Structures are given as C-alpha cells and as structure tokens.
Amino acid sequence: MSDLTTKYLGLTLKSPVVASASPLSDSVDHICQLEDGGVAAVVLPSLFEEQLELESLNLDADLERGADSFPEAQNFFPDMLTYNLGPDGYLDLIRSAKERVSIPVIASLNGDTMGGWLQYSQLMQEAGADAIELNIYQIATDPEFSGSDVENSCLALVSEIKRHVDIPLAVKLSPFFSAPANIGKRLADAGADALVLFNRFYQPDFDIEDREIVPSLILSRPEELPLRLHWVAILYGHVGADLGVTGGVHSAQDVVKCIMAGARTAFMTSALLRNGAPHATRVVTALNNWLDEHEFESVSEMCGSMSYNAVPDPTAYERSNYMKVLGSYRL
Ligand SMILES: Cc1cc2nc3c(=O)[nH]c(=O)nc-3n(C[C@H](O)[C@H](O)[C@H](O)COP(=O)(O)O)c2cc1C
C-alpha cells in the first residue's frame, strides 16, 4: 500500500483526487456522496461576482423590472439571485457541509473585476471554508484592454482577497496568457497559494439557420489533459504555489500524469458526472495499484518526476520537440 497523501493549500489530503466545482457539490447530500465516493476534498460551485454585486447594491427589484421590460436581460442574468444557492444559501452550504463531512471544503468565487464582492471571501472563511478557489473567468473583449491590463487585474484580485482572509487561496486560471510561466510566478508572489490549470472555456456555437448563439456544455475528454500537463511541467519548481490540474482528468493514468508533471492534485468533474461519485474510489484504487506495481512508495516521491525542472533550456527543448512532432507525421 503506497502513501497516497498529498499536501495542497497547506491541507493534507488522503489522495490527489479532488472534485472540482460543479453541481455535484451543490448540496450537503451531494457532498456526502462525493466523500463516500472517495474524493479527498471538494470544491463548491462558484458564487459569481455579478450575484454578489447585485446583492450588495440591492438591485434585485431593478433587475426584475429590467428583465420584464427587456427580455434579453434574462439571457444575461439567468436566475442570478438563486444561482448556486445565492449568497446566503451558499454560506449555509459551507456551514452544513463542514458539519457533515470530514474532507476539506473549498469555496469558490468567480469574477474578474475589482469590487465589493471580493469581501465575500471573508464570509466564506467565517462560515468555515478550508480554502477559497478564485476562478478568474475573464474574456478580454475590449480592444483597448491589453495583455498587461489583464494580468494586472488578476494580480489585483488576488492581493485584495488575501487582504480579507487567512485561509489559503487557489487561483483557477485561463490557458490564454501569452506568458503563463510569468503570470504564474507573479500570482504566487501576490499571495496565491495554489494555481489550478486550466479553466475550460465553453464556446457557444452558431445556429446558422436560426442565426442564434447556441450555448453548449460538452463534458471534457482526456485529450484535453496534455495542455495542462505541459504547463504544470513547465511551472513546477518555478512558482511558489502548489499546482493542480483541472480539465481532462478521467482515469488513474491521468492522475499519475498530473502528479508526474508536478501537480499536487488532480481535479475531476466530467468523469464523476459521467460515471457517478464512486468513480473516484475506482481511480484511487487503480492509482494505488499503479504506484505499487511501479515501486513508488508515495505520491510525493512521484511528484514532478516528469517536469521540466531538469531541462536546462526549456524554450529550446520546446522548439526541438515541436520540430520532432511535425517530423513524426508519416504520409
Ligand atoms: C455542469 C458544470 C458546472 C460547472 N460549474 C463550475 C463552477 O461553478 N465554477 C468553476 O470554477 N468551475 C465550474 N465547472 C468547471 C469544472 O470545475 C472543471 O474545471 C471542468 O469541468 C474541467 O474539468 P473536467 O475535465 O474534470 O470536467 C463546471 C463544470 C461543469 C461540467
């Protein structure tokens, strides 16, 4: 029996397999099912900046009036007051989850601009959250808003939350930075205790007959994992933050890859939605068997063993790898 424990955000987790934010953790009963199913920690679904700003400005009535007089508003603000239980229900969920389960409970905030909503992190801490995950889901649509503006806004969000809480903070990042290694390091310097790579972007499709935007949520596939492995392997050893992978983790082999790249945790949502919470136990058992068969005594011994840490010039290595990949194609 190998030692599967991992240290993440200062917490000791019984394994690296964690449930990421999704409706699977939207009620205490569901969270209990995840714990019984074998996950080592759970991230709650996000509360959104828009919900919290709305609540603090007490604009509920205005929104309802707006929604009546301007039907599109309904599309922009879908049931915001009650989404993911709403701000008050969310704090109750943290409190009752903490009473019922022994695995760590990580609250999630989702937003991209500075504002009063960030103070909500303090209420999450007071309700008993073990840590906070900040999901910076930001699409820079304004042509005047530069790459460095995007980066500075992310850094400001992290510094602001760190002013409000003592519990650890993870940041769930986009894959679309021009210099992910640099922003990763600066986020850690600004106080991020962990970086979670990467957010998935749900890209609506076009219905060309009805000329409508069609929202589509397609669950992930393992093919999405290599992008994450790649950047975790690059960041490992160069940032003062733990690393976690979200996006494309489906099997024990996927978890092994995440750890070898340098992650402390491998988050799952799609695999649990498809196969049910007990899938986590199957993955953890298979992970244990894999470690035994390959004579690894612990997850930590394996962590980072395939990172770029030992590569003297990662940029040149990347270029040569790129050439190798192109050259490997046979007509
Ligand atoms: C139905 C659904 C709801 C989700 N809700 C959230 C959310 O509230 N906050 C968040 O940060 N991520 C959310 N996610 C993203 C997941 O946490 C996860 O990062 C993503 O699904 C990629 O992981 P996977 O490949 O294991 O599915 C959601 C995903 C799904 C499928």
PDBQT file of the ligand as one rigid body, heavy atoms in Angstrom, charges set to zero:
ROOT
HETATM    1  C1  LIG A 401     -22.005  21.475 -15.153  1.00  0.00    +0.000 C 
HETATM    2  C2  LIG A 401     -20.709  22.118 -14.756  1.00  0.00    +0.000 A 
HETATM    3  C3  LIG A 401     -20.719  23.181 -13.851  1.00  0.00    +0.000 A 
HETATM    4  C4  LIG A 401     -19.511  23.785 -13.502  1.00  0.00    +0.000 A 
HETATM    5  N1  LIG A 401     -19.527  24.826 -12.598  1.00  0.00    +0.000 NA
HETATM    6  C5  LIG A 401     -18.364  25.429 -12.256  1.00  0.00    +0.000 A 
HETATM    7  C6  LIG A 401     -18.342  26.493 -11.325  1.00  0.00    +0.000 A 
HETATM    8  O1  LIG A 401     -19.374  26.903 -10.771  1.00  0.00    +0.000 OA
HETATM    9  N2  LIG A 401     -17.146  27.062 -11.041  1.00  0.00    +0.000 N 
HETATM   10  C7  LIG A 401     -15.977  26.644 -11.597  1.00  0.00    +0.000 A 
HETATM   11  O2  LIG A 401     -14.901  27.181 -11.290  1.00  0.00    +0.000 OA
HETATM   12  N3  LIG A 401     -15.962  25.619 -12.481  1.00  0.00    +0.000 NA
HETATM   13  C8  LIG A 401     -17.118  25.018 -12.816  1.00  0.00    +0.000 A 
HETATM   14  N4  LIG A 401     -17.101  23.977 -13.708  1.00  0.00    +0.000 N 
HETATM   15  C9  LIG A 401     -15.816  23.549 -14.286  1.00  0.00    +0.000 C 
HETATM   16  C10 LIG A 401     -15.244  22.334 -13.544  1.00  0.00    +0.000 C 
HETATM   17  O3  LIG A 401     -14.944  22.662 -12.202  1.00  0.00    +0.000 OA
HETATM   18  C11 LIG A 401     -13.956  21.821 -14.213  1.00  0.00    +0.000 C 
HETATM   19  O4  LIG A 401     -12.940  22.788 -14.080  1.00  0.00    +0.000 OA
HETATM   20  C12 LIG A 401     -14.138  21.499 -15.686  1.00  0.00    +0.000 C 
HETATM   21  O5  LIG A 401     -15.311  20.731 -15.890  1.00  0.00    +0.000 OA
HETATM   22  C13 LIG A 401     -12.944  20.722 -16.226  1.00  0.00    +0.000 C 
HETATM   23  O6  LIG A 401     -12.746  19.541 -15.529  1.00  0.00    +0.000 OA
HETATM   24  P1  LIG A 401     -13.222  18.092 -16.083  1.00  0.00    +0.000 P 
HETATM   25  O7  LIG A 401     -12.474  17.819 -17.302  1.00  0.00    +0.000 OA
HETATM   26  O8  LIG A 401     -12.872  17.169 -14.951  1.00  0.00    +0.000 OA
HETATM   27  O9  LIG A 401     -14.690  18.195 -16.306  1.00  0.00    +0.000 OA
HETATM   28  C14 LIG A 401     -18.295  23.339 -14.052  1.00  0.00    +0.000 A 
HETATM   29  C15 LIG A 401     -18.302  22.251 -14.953  1.00  0.00    +0.000 A 
HETATM   30  C16 LIG A 401     -19.479  21.641 -15.303  1.00  0.00    +0.000 A 
HETATM   31  C17 LIG A 401     -19.446  20.485 -16.268  1.00  0.00    +0.000 C 
ENDROOT
TORSDOF 0
